[in-house]
């Protein structure tokens, strides 16, 4: 079992966490707090089980073999098996049609598995995170095909004055 590394994140951070839900009708209109989890390839099947239309009386985490852990700053639980989980305060909810929402929130606290964090550089190791994305329907993707592209320095770019657009 991976060791958990928890670290607090400033309440004034401007970083946002994202959580897309498949069943917005289950969320109260004034949902103030949430927990978003990074899903790794190792728990992808469990994530897919949680996408089934469970009723409020059914325990989707138990059905998926996942463990709910009590939040440190929010009432919502976080998933022990997820390589990273973010306790958040809801900032805004974006309605996307009749059955989709995207919830943006301020990160209040972050939970990481120890092997995911490069403690010397204070960065996430993407290979160890091994995150997947649910692209829609039954389609998922990994982020294993990565490359680095350094941001250029302005002095290395041939910059010309902007033309007056009002002419």
TABEL-V428982 format. One record per pair of residues at least 24 apart in sequence whose ideal C-beta (glycine too) atoms are under 10 Angstrom apart, sorted by the first residue. I is the first residue (numbers start at 1). J is the second residue. Records with the same first field share a line. If there is no record, write none. Layout:
BEGIN
I: J ; J
END
This chain:
BEGIN
1: 67 ; 80 ; 81 ; 113
2: 40 ; 42 ; 80 ; 81 ; 83 ; 112 ; 113 ; 114 ; 115 ; 116 ; 128
3: 112 ; 113 ; 114 ; 115
4: 69 ; 78 ; 80 ; 83 ; 85 ; 111 ; 112 ; 113 ; 114
5: 84 ; 110 ; 111 ; 112 ; 113 ; 114 ; 115 ; 116 ; 117 ; 119
6: 69 ; 72 ; 78 ; 85 ; 109 ; 110 ; 111 ; 112 ; 114
7: 109 ; 110 ; 111 ; 112 ; 117 ; 122
8: 72 ; 73 ; 87 ; 107 ; 108 ; 109 ; 110
9: 73 ; 86 ; 87 ; 88 ; 106 ; 107 ; 108 ; 109 ; 110
10: 106 ; 107 ; 108
11: 73 ; 89 ; 106 ; 107 ; 108 ; 109
12: 106
13: 106 ; 107 ; 108 ; 110
14: 106 ; 107
15: 86 ; 88 ; 105 ; 106 ; 107 ; 110
16: 86 ; 88 ; 91 ; 92 ; 103 ; 104 ; 105 ; 106 ; 107
17: 84 ; 85 ; 86 ; 87 ; 88 ; 89 ; 91 ; 103 ; 104 ; 105 ; 106 ; 107 ; 108 ; 110
18: 86 ; 88 ; 102 ; 103 ; 104 ; 105
19: 86 ; 88 ; 90 ; 101 ; 102 ; 103 ; 104 ; 105
20: 94 ; 96 ; 100 ; 101 ; 102 ; 103 ; 133 ; 134 ; 136
21: 51 ; 93 ; 99 ; 100 ; 101 ; 102 ; 103
22: 50 ; 51 ; 52 ; 53 ; 99 ; 100 ; 101 ; 134
23: 51 ; 52 ; 53 ; 54 ; 99 ; 100 ; 101
24: 93 ; 95 ; 96 ; 97 ; 98 ; 99 ; 100 ; 101 ; 102 ; 103
25: 98 ; 99 ; 101
26: 53 ; 54 ; 55 ; 56
27: 90 ; 93 ; 101 ; 103
29: 93
30: 90 ; 93
31: 76 ; 90 ; 93 ; 101 ; 103 ; 105
32: 74 ; 75 ; 76 ; 88 ; 89 ; 90 ; 105
33: 71 ; 73 ; 74 ; 75 ; 76 ; 87 ; 88 ; 89 ; 90 ; 105 ; 108
34: 71 ; 74 ; 76 ; 86 ; 87 ; 88 ; 89 ; 90 ; 93 ; 103 ; 104 ; 105
35: 68 ; 69 ; 71 ; 73 ; 74 ; 75 ; 76 ; 77 ; 78 ; 79 ; 82 ; 85 ; 86 ; 87 ; 88 ; 105 ; 108 ; 109 ; 111
36: 76 ; 78 ; 79 ; 82 ; 84 ; 85 ; 86 ; 87 ; 88 ; 103 ; 104 ; 105 ; 107
37: 66 ; 78 ; 79 ; 80 ; 81 ; 82 ; 83 ; 84 ; 85 ; 86 ; 111
38: 79 ; 82 ; 83 ; 84 ; 85 ; 86 ; 112 ; 113 ; 116 ; 124 ; 129 ; 130 ; 131 ; 132 ; 133
39: 79 ; 81 ; 82 ; 83 ; 84 ; 129 ; 130 ; 131 ; 132 ; 133 ; 134 ; 140
40: 81 ; 82 ; 83 ; 84 ; 113 ; 116 ; 128 ; 129 ; 130 ; 131 ; 132 ; 142
41: 83 ; 129 ; 130 ; 131 ; 132 ; 140 ; 142 ; 143 ; 144
42: 81 ; 82 ; 83 ; 130 ; 132
43: 79 ; 81 ; 82 ; 83 ; 130 ; 132
44: 130 ; 131 ; 132 ; 134 ; 140 ; 142
46: 79 ; 81 ; 82
47: 79 ; 81 ; 82 ; 132 ; 134 ; 140
48: 134 ; 138 ; 140
50: 79
51: 134 ; 137 ; 138
69: 111
71: 108 ; 109 ; 111
72: 108 ; 109 ; 110 ; 111
73: 107 ; 108 ; 109
74: 105 ; 108 ; 109
78: 109 ; 110 ; 111
79: 111
80: 111 ; 113
81: 113
82: 111 ; 112 ; 113 ; 131
83: 111 ; 112 ; 113 ; 114 ; 115 ; 116 ; 117 ; 124 ; 125 ; 128 ; 129 ; 130 ; 131
84: 110 ; 111 ; 112 ; 113 ; 116 ; 117 ; 124 ; 129 ; 131
85: 109 ; 110 ; 111 ; 112 ; 113
86: 110 ; 111 ; 112
87: 111
100: 136
END
